[in-house]
Amino acid sequence: MPKHFPPLLIPLILVTLTGHMALSGGRVSGSLYALSVGSPELVVGLFMILKPQPANQDGGGRGWLVTIASGLGVGVMTGFLGVGGGFLIVPALVMLVGLPIRQAVGTSLVVIAMNSLAGFLGHLDGPSIDLQVVAIFVMAGLTGALVGARLARIVHPDHLRKGFALFVIGLAIFLLVDNANKLGWI
């Protein structure tokens, strides 16, 4: 088994179990669903902190097979849980594909844009879209993205990677604690 595979094992098992539960009659509560999202995020964040950045910083990556497998893994999680975006794409590109963090961030934005376009086109026949909310959210999002892009240029890649990982871990802990509490587990 490849050395970089174990980080995917735990989240993939959780996603698979949740997917089977969801497909077996929709008996997954919102809180259990959120726990199954938070668990993989926590594991991914911890691995981003604990696993050193690959020595190969040239952006060459680990090859097409690993890239395809990583994309499929993120796609499965997106399909089962409705999560993905930078929270899964960036760690997959850094830890599995072997891209430097700055290149992974830029690459993930292109992937997210393509996925968003496909999702938007798929929802054209669906419920109406509140264009006022879209316009406000897009303007705020564009402003935030421009500020974030400037910050990413001045922050050292190791700090960027660890900061991102800490943010993912914080979000995961919030999801886990909040929903464990809602389920009466704590």
N, C-alpha and C positions, 0 to 999 in steps of 0.2 A: 504494500500500500504506500503511495507517495507520502513523503514527509509533511507536505502542506495540507493533506486531506483532513486530519482529525478536527481542526477548528470547525469544519462544516458538519461534522457528525451529529453533535448534540442538537444544534438548531434544526437540522434536516429531520431528525427523528421527531422533535416536537411539532414541526410543521406537518409532517406526514400523519402523526396521530391526530392532530387538530383537523386536518383535511378529511381524514376518515370519519371522525366524529361528525363533522359538519355535513358530509355527504350521506351520513346514515340517519337522516331525518332532521337535521338542523337542531340537534339537542345541545348545542354549545351556547352557554350564556355569554352575554357581552363581556362579563368580567373574566370568564375562563378564556375567551378569545383574546382579550387584552393581555392576560398572563402569557399566552402562547406567543404574542408579539414581543413582550418585554423580555422573555427568557433568551431568545436568540440575540436580541440587542445587547443584553448584558454579556453574553459569551463573546460576541464580536468585539465589543468595547474592551473587554479584558485582554483578548488576544492582540488587539492593536497596541495596547500598552506593553504587554509582556513579551511579545514576539518582536525581535529587532527588525528594522527595515532591511530588506535584502541589500547586500553589498553592491549589487549591480544597480547603479543609479542612472544608467544611461537611458532608461525607459524601454529597453528591449523586451522586457517581459519574459514570460515562461513559455510562450508558444500558443498556437491557435487552439489546440485541444483543451488546454487549461482555460483559455479565454472563453471558449464555447461552453465548457462545463460550468464555469463560474456564471456566465450569463444565463444558462438554463437553471442553475440553482436559485439565482435571484428571481428569475421569472416564475419558478414554482412558488417561491415565497410570496411574490406579488399576487399570483393567481389564487393561492389558498387564503392568504391573510389580508390582501389589499395593501401590503406594505412594500416598500422598495426604496425608490429614490436614493438620495445620497447616503441614507443610513445603512443601506446594504451594498449599494454599488461601489462607493468609495472603499469600504473595507475589503470587498472582494477584489477590486483592482489593485489595492496595495498588498494585501496578504497573500492572495492566490495568484494573481496575474503577475505581480512583482513590479508594478509601476511605482515611481516616486509619488509622494502624496500630492504635490502640486499638479503633476500630470494626471493623476487619478481624479482630482477635483474637476479639472477642465473636461476630461473625458466623460465623467459622470454627467456633467451638465448637457453635453451633446446627447447622451443616451436618454436622459430624462426628457429633453426637448422632443426627441423622436417618439418616445413612449407617450408623452403628453399629446402630441399631434394625433397619434393613432387613437388614443382614448377619446379625444375631442371628436374626431370624425365618427367614431363609433357611437357617440351619444347625440349626434345631430337629430336622430329620429326620436330621441327620448323626451323626458320632461323639459319644459322651457328653461333656459338659462337666464339667471338674473344678471343682465349686462351691466347694471350699475355696480353690483358687488364685484363682478369680474374686473371692471375698469379700476375701481379703488384698489382691489387686491393686486392687480398687475402693476399699477403705479407704485404702490408701496413695495412690492416684491422687486421691481426693477431698481428702485432706489437702494434697497437693502443689498441686492446683488452687486451693484456697483461699489458700494462701501466695502462689502466683503471681499471683492476682487482686489481692491487696493490694499486691504489689510493682509490678504494672503501673500502679496508680493513682499511685504516687509517683515512678516513673521517667519522665523527660522522653521524649516520643514519639520524638524523633530518636535518643536513646540506646537506646530500646526497639527501634526499627527496626534500628539498626546492630548491636546485641547479638544480635538474632535472626538477622540476616544472617551475622554471624561464627560463630554456632553452627552454622548450616546449612553454611557453608563448611568449618568444622572437621570436621563429620561427613562431608561429601563427600570431603575430602582423605583422611580415615581410610579410607573405603570404597575410594577409588581406589588408594591406596598399598598397602593390605592385599591387595586382590584382584589388582593388577598383580603383586605379589610372588608370590602363589599361582600365577599363570599363568606365572611365570618371566620376566616382562618387565623386572623390576628386581632 
